Amino acid sequence: MNRAEAAPRAYRVFSFLFRWYFLLYHRLRVEGVENIPETGGCLVACNHASYLDPPAIGCMVRHRVFRFVARDTLWKGRFGSWFFRVTRCIPISRGTGDLGAMRAVLKTVKAGDLVALFPEGTRSEDGRLGSAKPGIGFLVARAAAPLVPVAIIGSHAAFGKGRRFMRPTRLLVRYGRPIPPSELPTIDDPKPSYEAISAFVMDKIRELMDESEG
């Protein structure tokens, strides 16, 4: 891990606790963790079916610090405000086209950090992959950084919407290969299609999810 992005103490502590929770209770298995670049700005895009998703995809990656994009309402309350601040999450106002949050994401990536986001914008109702929210294609195109698609399988069954308690369901996190900006569709066009880029991102996540069903 670079000194420039040394993990805050609170991040290291929570990462350690989450790691053992997922390993012991959910028998978490990860594939392709080596696909997370060692250094440099990077975007990580993952499906979203549970509150378990952010810590599950971040806690097993020890060589990078994840900067998660999360809805700003989670900062309400004393603990929430403290937790999301010390873990260096980036707040976004959902459903408003939050330009300030988008600028923060791009600035963070260009500074050489890794930013994780959930293109669906909210947890899936049934565990299936939904469509990307507006703005995802714009962020991916403007970041001009590698994109790592990630799929988490089992989190909806473990603690999806409507569940009051976490079940000891097995979880699998699969990190796909980094996709350089040059491989994004229409990226070389004078006016790239952000919708096409969003669809491309979701297809890459879907492919990783489908591997578990094959």
C-alpha positions as CSV (number, residue, x, y, z in Angstrom):
1,M,0.0,0.0,0.0
2,N,1.3,3.4,-0.9
3,R,2.1,5.9,1.9
4,A,0.0,8.4,0.0
5,E,-3.1,6.3,0.6
6,A,-2.2,4.7,3.9
7,A,-5.4,3.4,5.5
8,P,-6.7,5.5,8.4
9,R,-6.6,3.7,11.7
10,A,-10.4,3.4,11.9
11,Y,-10.5,1.9,8.4
12,R,-7.9,-0.7,9.4
13,V,-9.8,-1.7,12.5
14,F,-13.2,-2.0,10.8
15,S,-11.6,-3.9,7.9
16,F,-10.1,-6.4,10.3
17,L,-13.4,-6.9,12.2
18,F,-15.4,-7.2,9.0
19,R,-12.9,-9.6,7.5
20,W,-13.2,-12.1,10.3
21,Y,-17.0,-11.7,10.5
22,F,-17.4,-12.5,6.9
23,L,-14.9,-15.4,7.0
24,L,-16.4,-17.0,10.1
25,Y,-20.1,-16.3,9.7
26,H,-20.6,-16.2,5.9
27,R,-17.6,-18.4,4.9
28,L,-16.7,-15.6,2.5
29,R,-14.7,-16.7,-0.6
30,V,-13.0,-14.2,-2.9
31,E,-11.8,-14.7,-6.5
32,G,-9.6,-12.4,-8.5
33,V,-8.5,-10.0,-5.7
34,E,-5.2,-9.6,-7.6
35,N,-7.3,-7.8,-10.3
36,I,-7.4,-4.7,-8.0
37,P,-4.5,-2.6,-9.3
38,E,-1.6,-2.1,-6.9
39,T,-1.5,1.6,-7.4
40,G,-3.1,4.5,-9.2
41,G,-6.6,5.8,-9.6
42,C,-9.3,3.2,-10.2
43,L,-13.1,2.8,-10.2
44,V,-14.7,-0.3,-8.8
45,A,-18.3,-1.0,-9.8
46,C,-20.4,-3.7,-8.0
47,N,-23.9,-5.0,-7.9
48,H,-25.9,-4.1,-4.8
49,A,-28.3,-6.4,-3.0
50,S,-27.5,-5.8,0.7
51,Y,-26.0,-3.5,3.3
52,L,-23.3,-6.2,3.5
53,D,-21.9,-5.5,0.1
54,P,-19.6,-2.5,0.8
55,P,-17.7,-4.1,3.7
56,A,-17.6,-7.5,1.9
57,I,-16.0,-6.3,-1.2
58,G,-13.5,-4.0,0.7
59,C,-12.4,-5.9,3.7
60,M,-10.5,-8.7,1.8
61,V,-8.4,-6.2,-0.3
62,R,-5.4,-5.5,1.9
63,H,-3.3,-3.6,-0.6
64,R,-5.7,-0.8,-1.3
65,V,-8.0,1.5,0.6
66,F,-11.6,1.7,-0.7
67,R,-13.4,5.0,-0.9
68,F,-17.0,4.1,-1.1
69,V,-19.8,6.3,-2.5
70,A,-22.8,6.2,-0.2
71,R,-26.1,8.1,0.1
72,D,-25.8,11.2,2.2
73,T,-28.7,10.2,4.5
74,L,-26.4,7.6,6.1
75,W,-24.5,10.4,7.7
76,K,-27.4,11.3,9.9
77,G,-27.0,10.5,13.6
78,R,-23.8,10.7,15.7
79,F,-22.5,7.2,14.9
80,G,-23.3,7.4,11.2
81,S,-21.7,10.7,10.8
82,W,-18.5,9.5,12.6
83,F,-18.3,6.1,10.9
84,F,-18.7,7.3,7.3
85,R,-16.3,10.2,8.0
86,V,-13.5,8.2,9.5
87,T,-13.8,5.5,6.8
88,R,-13.5,8.3,4.2
89,C,-16.7,7.6,2.3
90,I,-18.0,10.1,-0.3
91,P,-21.6,11.2,0.3
92,I,-24.0,11.6,-2.6
93,S,-27.6,12.9,-2.7
94,R,-29.5,10.1,-4.4
95,G,-31.8,11.0,-7.3
96,T,-30.7,14.6,-7.6
97,G,-27.8,14.5,-10.1
98,D,-25.4,15.5,-7.4
99,L,-22.7,17.3,-9.4
100,G,-20.7,18.0,-6.2
101,A,-20.4,14.3,-5.4
102,M,-19.5,13.5,-9.0
103,R,-16.7,16.1,-8.9
104,A,-15.5,14.6,-5.6
105,V,-15.4,11.1,-7.2
106,L,-13.4,12.3,-10.2
107,K,-11.0,14.4,-8.0
108,T,-10.4,11.3,-5.8
109,V,-9.7,9.0,-8.7
110,K,-7.4,11.5,-10.4
111,A,-5.5,11.9,-7.1
112,G,-4.7,8.2,-7.4
113,D,-7.2,6.6,-5.0
114,L,-9.6,3.8,-5.5
115,V,-13.4,4.6,-5.5
116,A,-16.1,2.0,-5.2
117,L,-19.6,2.7,-6.4
118,F,-22.8,0.8,-6.9
119,P,-24.3,1.7,-10.3
120,E,-27.8,0.6,-9.4
121,G,-27.9,3.3,-6.7
122,T,-29.9,1.3,-4.2
123,R,-30.3,-2.3,-3.1
124,S,-32.0,-4.7,-5.4
125,E,-35.5,-5.8,-4.3
126,D,-34.9,-9.4,-5.4
127,G,-31.2,-9.8,-5.7
128,R,-31.2,-9.5,-9.5
129,L,-29.1,-6.9,-11.2
130,G,-30.9,-3.8,-12.1
131,S,-30.1,-0.9,-14.4
132,A,-27.5,1.8,-13.9
133,K,-28.5,5.2,-12.6
134,P,-27.9,8.2,-14.8
135,G,-24.4,9.6,-14.4
136,I,-22.5,6.3,-14.1
137,G,-21.4,6.3,-17.7
138,F,-20.3,9.9,-17.3
139,L,-18.2,9.1,-14.2
140,V,-16.6,6.1,-15.9
141,A,-15.8,8.0,-19.0
142,R,-14.5,11.2,-17.3
143,A,-12.4,9.3,-14.7
144,A,-10.1,8.0,-17.5
145,A,-8.9,5.3,-15.1
146,P,-9.2,1.5,-15.0
147,L,-12.6,0.1,-14.2
148,V,-12.8,-3.1,-12.1
149,P,-16.2,-4.8,-12.3
150,V,-17.1,-6.8,-9.2
151,A,-19.9,-9.2,-8.4
152,I,-21.1,-10.3,-5.0
153,I,-23.2,-13.4,-4.8
154,G,-25.3,-14.5,-1.8
155,S,-25.7,-11.1,0.0
156,H,-29.4,-10.8,-0.9
157,A,-30.1,-14.2,0.7
158,A,-28.0,-13.2,3.7
159,F,-29.4,-9.8,4.4
160,G,-31.5,-8.4,1.6
161,K,-34.3,-5.9,1.8
162,G,-37.0,-6.9,4.3
163,R,-34.8,-9.2,6.3
164,R,-34.5,-8.3,10.0
165,F,-31.6,-10.6,10.8
166,M,-28.4,-11.7,8.9
167,R,-28.4,-15.4,7.8
168,P,-25.2,-17.4,7.7
169,T,-25.4,-17.7,3.9
170,R,-22.2,-18.3,2.0
171,L,-20.9,-15.3,0.1
172,L,-18.7,-15.1,-2.9
173,V,-17.0,-11.9,-4.2
174,R,-15.5,-12.0,-7.7
175,Y,-13.3,-9.2,-8.9
176,G,-13.1,-9.0,-12.7
177,R,-10.1,-7.9,-14.7
178,P,-9.3,-4.2,-14.9
179,I,-10.8,-2.6,-18.0
180,P,-8.7,0.2,-19.4
181,P,-10.4,3.4,-20.7
182,S,-9.5,2.5,-24.2
183,E,-11.8,-0.5,-24.1
184,L,-14.9,1.5,-23.2
185,P,-17.5,1.7,-26.0
186,T,-17.6,5.0,-27.9
187,I,-14.9,6.5,-25.7
188,D,-13.0,7.9,-28.7
189,D,-16.1,9.6,-30.1
190,P,-16.2,13.4,-29.8
191,K,-19.4,12.9,-27.9
192,P,-19.3,9.5,-26.2
193,S,-22.5,7.7,-25.4
194,Y,-22.7,7.7,-21.6
195,E,-25.7,5.4,-21.8
196,A,-23.7,2.8,-23.8
197,I,-20.9,3.0,-21.3
198,S,-23.3,2.5,-18.4
199,A,-24.8,-0.6,-20.2
200,F,-21.3,-1.9,-20.8
201,V,-20.4,-1.6,-17.1
202,M,-23.6,-3.5,-16.1
203,D,-22.9,-6.2,-18.7
204,K,-19.5,-6.8,-17.2
205,I,-21.0,-7.1,-13.7
206,R,-23.6,-9.5,-15.1
207,E,-21.0,-11.7,-16.7
208,L,-19.3,-12.1,-13.3
209,M,-22.6,-13.0,-11.7
210,D,-23.5,-15.5,-14.4
211,E,-20.3,-17.4,-13.9
212,S,-21.6,-18.6,-10.6
213,E,-24.7,-20.0,-12.2
214,G,-23.0,-21.8,-15.0
